[in-house]
Amino acid sequence: MSGIIENRKNERIVIDGNTTIFFKVEQDRFKVIDLSCTGVRIKTDSATQFSLTQTLPLCELEFEDGFVKPVTGQVIHFIAQPGDGAHFGIQLLNLDAAATDMINSRLEKIKVV
């Protein structure tokens, strides 16, 4: 089962085992699988965790050395992983210049490693 309503314009960087980034939605934290300056892909335990087009207000993007918050996200993609939860693509909406700069600087650091 999968769904897509995206039109990717920015490079995605896969987050390897040496880097830990989380996306926090309310009290739940999800490991970021890949990151761009406008979105994240996260892994969840449940394919029903979120729904396609769902808006996620007041989220946080958590890096090892700081946070970007509040972040509003919109679910634009999901792929169910039989027996292994699901991957959800979340577009980051309404980021201010400081948040965008922080994400871009972290992406540059990850690319160098």
C-alpha positions as CSV (number, residue, x, y, z in Angstrom):
1,M,0.0,0.0,0.0
2,S,1.4,3.4,-0.9
3,G,0.3,6.9,-1.8
4,I,2.1,9.9,-3.3
5,I,1.2,13.5,-3.8
6,E,4.6,15.1,-4.0
7,N,6.7,17.0,-6.5
8,R,10.3,17.0,-5.1
9,K,12.4,20.0,-6.0
10,N,15.2,19.7,-3.5
11,E,18.0,17.1,-3.1
12,R,17.4,14.5,-0.4
13,I,20.3,13.4,1.8
14,V,20.1,9.9,3.3
15,I,20.8,9.9,7.0
16,D,23.3,7.2,7.8
17,G,24.0,5.4,11.1
18,N,26.6,8.0,12.1
19,T,24.0,10.8,12.3
20,T,20.9,10.9,14.4
21,I,18.0,13.2,13.5
22,F,14.5,12.9,14.8
23,F,11.1,14.4,13.8
24,K,8.9,14.9,16.8
25,V,5.1,14.9,16.4
26,E,3.4,15.7,19.8
27,Q,4.9,13.2,22.2
28,D,6.2,10.8,19.5
29,R,9.8,10.8,18.1
30,F,10.6,9.3,14.7
31,K,13.9,8.6,13.2
32,V,14.6,10.6,10.1
33,I,15.5,8.4,7.1
34,D,16.4,11.2,4.7
35,L,16.2,15.0,4.8
36,S,16.0,17.9,2.4
37,C,15.6,21.6,3.1
38,T,11.9,21.2,2.6
39,G,11.0,17.8,3.9
40,V,11.8,14.6,5.8
41,R,11.1,10.9,5.4
42,I,10.5,9.1,8.7
43,K,10.0,5.5,9.7
44,T,7.0,4.5,11.9
45,D,5.9,1.3,13.5
46,S,2.4,1.6,12.0
47,A,1.1,2.2,8.5
48,T,-1.9,4.0,10.1
49,Q,0.3,6.4,12.2
50,F,-0.6,9.2,9.8
51,S,-2.8,9.7,6.7
52,L,-2.0,11.2,3.3
53,T,-2.5,15.0,3.3
54,Q,-2.7,15.1,7.1
55,T,-1.3,18.4,8.5
56,L,1.0,18.0,11.5
57,P,1.2,21.3,13.5
58,L,3.8,22.2,16.1
59,C,6.4,19.5,15.3
60,E,10.1,19.6,15.9
61,L,13.1,18.6,13.8
62,E,15.8,17.5,16.3
63,F,19.5,17.5,15.4
64,E,22.3,16.3,17.7
65,D,23.2,20.0,18.4
66,G,19.9,21.8,18.2
67,F,16.2,22.0,17.2
68,V,14.1,23.5,14.5
69,K,10.7,24.3,16.0
70,P,7.8,24.8,15.7
71,V,7.5,23.1,12.3
72,T,4.3,22.4,10.5
73,G,4.4,19.3,8.3
74,Q,2.1,17.8,5.7
75,V,2.1,14.1,4.9
76,I,2.7,13.9,1.1
77,H,3.9,10.3,0.7
78,F,3.7,6.9,2.4
79,I,4.8,3.4,1.7
80,A,3.7,0.5,3.9
81,Q,6.5,-1.9,4.8
82,P,4.9,-5.3,5.4
83,G,5.8,-6.4,8.8
84,D,8.0,-3.3,9.3
85,G,5.6,-0.3,9.7
86,A,5.8,2.4,7.2
87,H,7.8,5.3,5.7
88,F,6.1,8.7,5.6
89,G,7.3,11.6,3.5
90,I,6.5,14.9,5.2
91,Q,6.8,18.3,3.6
92,L,7.9,21.1,5.9
93,L,5.7,24.1,5.6
94,N,6.2,27.8,6.4
95,L,9.8,27.6,7.5
96,D,11.3,30.9,8.3
97,A,14.8,32.0,7.1
98,A,16.5,30.9,10.4
99,A,15.0,27.4,10.2
100,T,15.9,27.0,6.6
101,D,19.5,28.2,7.2
102,M,19.8,25.7,10.1
103,I,18.6,22.8,8.0
104,N,20.8,23.7,5.1
105,S,23.9,24.0,7.4
106,R,23.2,20.5,8.8
107,L,22.7,19.1,5.3
108,E,26.1,20.6,4.3
109,K,27.7,18.9,7.3
110,I,26.1,15.6,6.5
111,K,27.3,15.7,2.9
112,V,30.9,16.3,4.0
113,V,31.0,13.2,6.3
